[in-house]
């Protein structure tokens, strides 16, 4: 029983970090062109 609980906790952590990583990746994809465009305008 404890093993299953540990596995589910690890699975939740992995999901959390995956979502965090994907959102950071998307923010970078959106932010980098915006920042470069902004710098070109200045």
SVG drawing of the C-alpha trace seen along z (x, -y; Angstrom):
<svg xmlns="http://www.w3.org/2000/svg" viewBox="-2 -53 19 55">
<polyline fill="none" stroke="black" stroke-width="0.4" points="0.0,0.0 2.7,-2.6 4.4,-1.8 1.3,-2.7 1.0,-6.0 4.6,-6.9 4.1,-6.1 1.0,-8.2 2.8,-11.1 5.7,-10.8 3.3,-10.7 1.6,-13.9 5.1,-15.5 6.0,-14.5 2.8,-15.8 3.3,-19.1 6.8,-19.6 5.8,-18.6 3.0,-21.2 5.4,-23.8 8.0,-23.0 5.5,-23.2 4.1,-26.5 7.6,-28.0 8.4,-26.7 5.2,-28.3 6.0,-31.6 9.5,-31.6 8.1,-30.9 5.8,-33.9 8.1,-36.2 11.3,-35.9 9.8,-37.3 7.9,-40.0 11.1,-41.1 13.2,-41.1 10.4,-43.0 10.3,-45.5 14.1,-46.0 14.0,-46.5 11.3,-49.3 13.5,-51.0"/>
</svg>
